[in-house]
Structures are given as C-alpha cells and as structure tokens.
C-alpha cells in the first residue's frame, strides 16, 4: 500500500509518508485512492505479524532442540525475506499508482518533502551515533 513501512523493505515510515501526503493537498479522488491503498497495506502488515508470530514459535522450538533443524530455520528466513520483498513491491506499486495522479506541483512538493524527511532521518541517526556510539543505544543489538 501507500504507507511503505520502514520495516521490511520500505524507505520511509508510514506516518512520515502520511504527513508528506497531507502537505500535497490531495483532491477527493486522490484521498480516496490513498485511503484504499492504506487499507491494502494494513492487510499486508497483518499478514506479516502473523508470520512473525509463527516464525518466533518455530524458532524457539527449534532452538530448544539438541540439534536445531537448520533447513527449517533457513526456510523461515527465506519466507520472511520473500514477504518483505512482496510488501515493499506492493508499497511501491501503490505509491506509483497514487503518484500518477499528482499534478506537477504535487510532484514537486512530494520530492521536496521526502528529501526533507531523508535529511531529518540522517540527522537523527547522527545524533544517536553521537550519544551512543556506532553500535547504537543497545550496543548493536
């Protein structure tokens, strides 16, 4: 959907993207499309949550075994990576569908606002590194 999640495969958080879209003064049709795409993205997120819940159970079960099944664990990684790729592609496709409706002014505003978000993100990462070192607040975990 349109809210490309920061987690699997998306460059911007959904909340940040929502703020950018608000700056575009979308017309009614664009707003309806954005809402539809957000609902589709919500379904993707729910599927991802279900996968993570199941994968956690399998991981813990396997790690409790004397000899965990590496094929099963690698399969979980592969399945999660495939889901992340699909979610990122769906998010991008939705964003491209919405972007196709933008006026030239909305496209320009979108690019300017996204560049601003990128700068803010870089600044926050630099601040975290200064406060916590290269490995972050949890020591790299």
N, C-alpha and C positions, 0 to 999 in steps of 0.2 A: 503494500500500500504506500501511500504518500509519506507516511511518517517513517522514514528509513531509520531503523533502530540502530543505536550506537553499538549494540552488542554484535550479533552475527552480521558482519559484512557491510554495515551502513556507515557512511561518513559523518552523519550528523544525528544527534538525538531527536526523537520525535517532538519533544517540547520545543526545542530550539527551532526546528523547521516550522512548527505551528506558528511561532512568533514571526518568522520571516513571511509566511503566507499572509498573516494579518496585516503586515506592512504593505502588501500589494493591493489592498482594497479590491478584493475579488468581487466579481459580479455574482448574481444569484446562481446562474448556471455553474460557474466555477466553484462556488461554495458548495453546491450540491455534489459536484464531482469530487471535491476534496473530502467531503463527509463520507461518500461512498468508498473512496479509497482508504480512508482511515478505518472504516469497518472491516474491510478486507484485511488490512494489516493486523487488526485486532485478532482476527481468526488465526492468522499466521503465528502471532505471539502465543496464543493459547495452545496451539499445536506444539510449539517449541517448549513451552512449560511442561506439557505432558511428557514430551520426550526426555527432558532433563530429569523429571521425577523418576521415570522408569530407568533411565541410564544410571542415576545415583544408586538405585536399589541394586541393579545388576553389578555395578562397580563394587559396592560394599560386600555383596555376596561373594563375588569372585576374590576379592582381597582377603576375605576370611578363610579361603581355602588354602590348603598346604601348597598347592601349585595352581595359581590362578590361570585360567584359560586366556592366553594372550590373544588368540584369534577372536574370541568374544569381545575382549576389551578394545582391540583394534577396530573391530566392527562397529562398536559404539562411536569411536572417534570418526570413522568414515561416515556413519549415518548422521552424526551431528554436523560434520562439515558439509555434507550434501544439503541438509536442511538450512544451514546458514547461507549457503550459496543460493539456494532457491529463494529464500526470504529476501536476500539482497537484490536478486534479479527482479522479484516481484515489486519490491520497493522502488527500484529504479524505473521499471516499466510504468508504474503508477505515476511517478513524478514526471516522466516524459509525457504521459498522456495529459497530465494537467498543464505542463509547460507548453504543450502545443496550443493551448487556449489563451496563453498570455499575449497581451498587447506588447509592442516594442518597449513601452515604458515599464511594464511589469517585468519583462525580462531583464531590463537594465537594473531595476530595483532589486530583483531577486539576486543577481550576481553581486551587486554591491553589499547587500545584507549578508549573503553567505560568506563573502570574503571577510566581512567584519566578524562573523562568528568564528571563522578559522583563526583570525588574529587573536580573538579573546581566548580560544582554546589553547593556542600556543603560549599565550601569556600565563594562563592558569597552570599549564604544565611546567613552565619555567619557575613559577613561584613555588610549586610543590617540590621541584628538584632543589631549590634553594633551601627550603625548610627541612626537607627530609633526605637530601642526598639523591643520587642517581637511582636508587632502588625504590624510592617512594616511601610513603608513610608506614607501610607494613614490612619494610625490609625486603621488598622484592617478592612477597607472596601475593 
